[in-house]
Amino acid sequence: MATGLSTKNAPSPSVVLPHFAFAALMFLASSVVMLLAAPKLVFHYHLNPEMLALTHLMVLGFITMIIFGSLYQLIPVVMEVKLFSETLAKITFYLFGTGLLILAVSFWEATFGINQSWLWFEVSGMLILAAVIFFAINTLKSAAKS
C-alpha cells in the first residue's frame, strides 16, 4: 500500500486561493472582452488592441496565474519542504495582478503612436517581470531545501 502525500508543508490558503480566484476572474473578464470586441476579432487584422488585451488576459491572467498557484501548492507538498517565503508569494501575486491589469487596459486603450500610453506598457512590463523573478526565487529556493 502506497503512503499518501503529507500536506503539513502546504502553504496557507491565503497564498494559493487568491491565485485561483484571480484566474477565474480573468477568465470571466476575457469572456466579456471577447463579447465586446467580437466584430473586431473576426473582421479586422489579428494584432488589433482588443485581440492583444484578450490574449494577455487569457495567457497571463488565467493560465499563468493557475500555474503560479499550483506550483506554490505542489512544490512544498511533493518535495516535503516549506515554501521559502509566503510573504514573497503574496507580493508576487499583487505585483503580477497589478501589472497584468495595467497591461490589459493599456492594450485596450492603445493607439500605438508615440504618446504617454507607452509609459504604462513599460510600468506593467516591469511589474510582471519583477513578479516572475520573485516567483522563480521563491520556488527555486524552496526546491533547493529538499
Beta strands, then each sheet from edge to edge (+ up, - down):
end
